Amino acid sequence: AYKVVIPPTVIYAVALWGLGLVGGYALVSRVRFEFGDLYVVPEQLVFVAMLALAPLPLIPLMVAAGAVLGVMPDFLRGLWHGDRTITTIGDCWFSVGPVLVLAALAPGPATLALAEVYVLAYLAQVTCDLLWDLLRNGLTDKLPIAGVLSSFGSIARIDAILSPIAFLVSVAAAPEP
């Protein structure tokens, strides 16, 4: 039997890189841009980097950790009720679809040759996010479906604009994390 030994410096570098992505996700989740009667958050920039650079099985956990860290300042100041943390974690379901698509079709490093697979991953993200929004709306918010779909479409368009930028930067960063 062969034994694979990973040098501690590699383990530390990977852990530091992962923590940086989680911290980056938390940081960008605090940035909000008004868009009509909504606001959008540029989390897509870090999420796509996670998809391209982090181990796929860890990404949903990394997204949830980043989302919770992102609301911690408001929680500590009393502006965010602790019960809403559950909703914050639930809102991370969008990350599962792209991980499944990439695990099946492109489990290795991100390259420009895999751009079509990343488009499929984005479509899986939008599908998971929409299904979660509709489920949450049906169970709690009870808003008119047309309004939910309209708001969702606006936000999905912004994510579609940010995704290619994040993908190109991530592909460039992939060989040298």
C-alpha positions as CSV (number, residue, x, y, z in Angstrom):
1,A,0.0,0.0,0.0
2,Y,1.2,3.5,-0.8
3,K,1.0,6.3,1.6
4,V,0.4,9.8,0.3
5,V,2.1,12.5,2.4
6,I,0.9,16.1,2.0
7,P,3.4,18.6,3.4
8,P,2.1,20.8,6.2
9,T,2.9,23.9,4.1
10,V,0.4,22.7,1.4
11,I,-2.3,22.0,4.0
12,Y,-1.8,25.5,5.6
13,A,-1.8,27.2,2.2
14,V,-5.1,25.4,1.2
15,A,-6.7,26.2,4.6
16,L,-5.6,29.9,4.3
17,W,-6.9,30.1,0.8
18,G,-10.3,28.6,1.9
19,L,-10.5,31.0,4.9
20,G,-9.8,33.8,2.5
21,L,-12.6,32.8,0.3
22,V,-15.0,32.5,3.2
23,G,-13.9,35.9,4.6
24,G,-14.2,37.4,1.1
25,Y,-17.7,36.0,0.8
26,A,-18.7,37.5,4.2
27,L,-17.2,40.8,3.2
28,V,-19.0,41.2,-0.1
29,S,-22.2,40.0,1.4
30,R,-22.2,43.3,3.4
31,V,-22.0,45.4,0.2
32,R,-25.4,46.3,-1.2
33,F,-26.3,48.1,-4.4
34,E,-29.8,49.5,-4.8
35,F,-31.4,48.3,-8.0
36,G,-34.9,49.6,-8.5
37,D,-36.9,48.7,-5.4
38,L,-34.4,45.9,-4.6
39,Y,-30.8,45.7,-3.5
40,V,-28.2,43.3,-5.0
41,V,-25.1,41.9,-3.4
42,P,-22.0,41.1,-5.4
43,E,-21.5,37.7,-3.7
44,Q,-21.4,36.1,-7.1
45,L,-17.9,37.4,-7.6
46,V,-16.6,35.3,-4.7
47,F,-19.0,32.4,-5.2
48,V,-17.7,31.7,-8.7
49,A,-14.1,31.9,-7.4
50,M,-15.1,29.3,-4.8
51,L,-16.4,27.1,-7.6
52,A,-13.2,27.4,-9.6
53,L,-10.7,27.2,-6.7
54,A,-12.1,25.4,-3.7
55,P,-12.8,21.7,-3.1
56,L,-16.3,21.2,-4.5
57,P,-17.7,19.2,-1.5
58,L,-16.8,22.1,0.9
59,I,-18.4,24.9,-1.1
60,P,-21.9,24.8,0.4
61,L,-20.4,24.9,3.9
62,M,-18.1,27.7,2.9
63,V,-21.0,29.7,1.5
64,A,-23.0,29.1,4.6
65,A,-20.1,30.1,6.8
66,G,-19.5,33.2,4.8
67,A,-23.2,34.2,4.9
68,V,-23.3,33.8,8.7
69,L,-20.1,35.7,9.2
70,G,-21.5,38.4,6.9
71,V,-24.5,39.0,9.2
72,M,-22.5,38.8,12.5
73,P,-21.9,42.6,12.7
74,D,-25.6,43.2,12.5
75,F,-26.3,40.4,15.0
76,L,-23.8,41.7,17.5
77,R,-25.2,45.3,17.2
78,G,-28.7,43.9,17.9
79,L,-29.9,44.7,14.3
80,W,-30.3,41.0,13.3
81,H,-32.3,38.5,15.4
82,G,-30.6,35.2,16.0
83,D,-33.5,33.3,14.5
84,R,-32.9,34.9,11.1
85,T,-29.5,33.0,11.0
86,I,-31.5,29.9,10.0
87,T,-32.9,31.9,7.0
88,T,-29.4,33.1,6.2
89,I,-28.2,29.5,6.0
90,G,-31.3,28.4,4.1
91,D,-30.6,31.1,1.5
92,C,-27.4,29.2,0.6
93,W,-29.2,26.4,-1.2
94,F,-28.3,28.0,-4.4
95,S,-24.7,26.7,-4.0
96,V,-25.7,23.0,-4.2
97,G,-26.8,22.8,-7.8
98,P,-23.5,24.2,-9.3
99,V,-21.5,22.0,-7.1
100,L,-23.3,18.9,-8.4
101,V,-23.0,20.0,-12.0
102,L,-19.2,20.7,-11.7
103,A,-18.6,17.5,-9.7
104,A,-20.2,15.5,-12.6
105,L,-18.9,17.4,-15.6
106,A,-15.7,19.3,-14.5
107,P,-14.2,18.0,-11.3
108,G,-10.8,19.4,-12.0
109,P,-9.2,22.8,-12.2
110,A,-11.2,25.6,-13.9
111,T,-10.1,26.3,-17.4
112,L,-11.5,28.4,-20.3
113,A,-12.2,25.1,-22.1
114,L,-14.8,24.4,-19.4
115,A,-16.7,27.7,-19.8
116,E,-19.8,25.9,-21.1
117,V,-19.9,23.7,-18.0
118,Y,-19.7,26.8,-15.8
119,V,-22.7,28.2,-17.7
120,L,-24.6,25.0,-16.9
121,A,-23.4,25.4,-13.3
122,Y,-24.8,29.0,-13.3
123,L,-28.2,27.7,-14.7
124,A,-28.2,25.1,-11.9
125,Q,-27.5,27.9,-9.4
126,V,-30.4,29.9,-10.7
127,T,-32.7,26.9,-10.6
128,C,-31.8,26.0,-7.0
129,D,-32.1,29.6,-6.0
130,L,-35.5,30.1,-7.6
131,L,-36.9,26.8,-6.2
132,W,-35.8,27.9,-2.7
133,D,-37.3,31.4,-3.2
134,L,-40.6,30.0,-4.3
135,L,-40.6,27.4,-1.4
136,R,-39.7,30.1,1.2
137,N,-42.3,32.5,-0.3
138,G,-45.0,29.8,-0.1
139,L,-44.2,28.9,3.5
140,T,-43.5,32.3,5.0
141,D,-43.7,35.4,2.9
142,K,-46.8,34.7,0.8
143,L,-46.0,37.4,-1.7
144,P,-47.6,37.4,-5.2
145,I,-45.7,35.0,-7.4
146,A,-45.4,37.5,-10.2
147,G,-43.6,39.9,-7.9
148,V,-41.3,37.2,-6.6
149,L,-40.4,36.1,-10.2
150,S,-39.8,39.7,-11.3
151,S,-37.5,40.4,-8.4
152,F,-35.7,37.1,-8.9
153,G,-35.2,37.8,-12.6
154,S,-33.6,41.2,-11.8
155,I,-31.2,39.7,-9.3
156,A,-30.4,36.8,-11.6
157,R,-29.5,39.2,-14.4
158,I,-26.9,41.0,-12.1
159,D,-25.4,37.6,-11.2
160,A,-25.3,36.7,-14.9
161,I,-23.3,39.9,-15.5
162,L,-20.9,39.3,-12.6
163,S,-20.3,35.5,-13.3
164,P,-18.1,35.8,-16.4
165,I,-15.9,38.4,-14.8
166,A,-15.4,36.2,-11.7
167,F,-14.8,33.1,-13.9
168,L,-12.1,34.8,-16.0
169,V,-10.3,36.1,-12.9
170,S,-10.6,32.7,-11.2
171,V,-9.2,30.9,-14.3
172,A,-6.3,33.2,-14.3
173,A,-5.7,32.7,-10.5
174,A,-6.2,28.9,-10.6
175,P,-2.6,27.9,-11.4
176,E,-1.3,30.1,-8.6
177,P,-3.7,30.2,-5.6
